[in-house]
Amino acid sequence: MNSILKTKNDLFNIIYNRRSIRRFSNEEVSNEVLEKILKAGFRAPFAAQLCSVVYTRDSEKMKKFKGIGLYPSTKVFMIFFIDFRRMEKIMTQRGHTYDFDDGMTLWLGIQDVNLAIENVILSSEALGLGSVLLGVVPLKADLISEVFNVPDRVFPVVGLCLGYPDLSVETSIRPRFPLVHSAFEDSYKDLSEAEVKECMREMDEGYLTQGYYIKQRAKIPLKEGKDEIDYDKYSWSEHISRKFSQRRWSDDTLFSIIKKHGFNIK
Ligand SMILES: Cc1cc2nc3c(=O)[nH]c(=O)nc-3n(C[C@H](O)[C@H](O)[C@H](O)COP(=O)(O)O)c2cc1C
């Protein structure tokens, strides 16, 4: 078989079989493996290389991040940053002064970061590792800056717990919305009520069948009133609706935290 085709098939296998891993074995992640996956991360397309990673394998250091949901068996904890500091140093060496919209700078930075992350995730899968992202990280930017000595104009986007999967824990592939309701040719499709229901059914049945929230005990409590939904009915669409209908994690808005870290956004 054509070797290029085979390689592409391998990649599809990795992508279609990836699932978040939250329990890791005791096996350490070597320098060689780390270098390989990080190198793959930084091979991603980029707007301006506005991405840096800080990682630790030190379990004592990791304990400081318990409050951001770091899973206890994590072997490597990585944080991906939008990094404009390095770019400004380059500009200074070239004798230029920054005059750009910080909103757009951040936007480009997020894209550089996200592309790098996906490469890290997929290449680590290819080497037998598993991972899960942590999204609360930007709201904990003060703590992260303190623990990792991060200066202004460098801002955390997301965390990644990494390690070899604990194979005694069964994990399933999570559902997604039907493709026809997410990818549109030629014109955006504003979903009808029935189509929205199809999206919800696909996700809810998948998550309920897998017992996802029961296993994780990850129910979000209601802000007020009696919770009538037990775990046997607590589904993805209920979870995600609860998530976006109540502010948790931080009293500050994300934009106010970003501002505190040296970015000028209005
Ligand atoms: C930006 C982002 C933030 C996330 N944050 C968390 C998190 O804080 N804790 C967690 O357990 N999973 C987190 N996840 C993982 C998602 O819950 C997971 O990707 C989703 O449920 C789909 O499951 P799958 O990755 O197994 O396909 C995050 C994923 C993304 C993309």
The ligand as a Gaussian input file, in Angstrom:
#p B3LYP/6-31G(d) Opt

LIG

0 1
 C      -11.111000      23.990000      26.490000
 C      -11.438000      22.715000      27.217000
 C      -11.515000      22.709000      28.591000
 C      -11.782000      21.541000      29.298000
 N      -11.796000      21.561000      30.653000
 C      -11.981000      20.408000      31.333000
 C      -11.880000      20.377000      32.758000
 O      -11.654000      21.403000      33.402000
 N      -12.031000      19.174000      33.386000
 C      -12.282000      18.028000      32.706000
 O      -12.408000      16.972000      33.330000
 N      -12.367000      18.012000      31.347000
 C      -12.225000      19.163000      30.656000
 N      -12.262000      19.171000      29.285000
 C      -12.479000      17.907000      28.573000
 C      -13.899000      17.816000      28.046000
 O      -14.776000      17.572000      29.130000
 C      -13.945000      16.673000      27.028000
 O      -13.062000      16.958000      25.976000
 C      -15.362000      16.508000      26.484000
 O      -16.209000      16.045000      27.512000
 C      -15.414000      15.522000      25.320000
 O      -14.887000      14.281000      25.735000
 P      -13.669000      13.590000      24.983000
 O      -12.484000      14.515000      25.052000
 O      -13.448000      12.304000      25.748000
 O      -14.112000      13.359000      23.567000
 C      -12.019000      20.330000      28.576000
 C      -11.960000      20.358000      27.186000
 C      -11.669000      21.521000      26.514000
 C      -11.583000      21.506000      24.999000

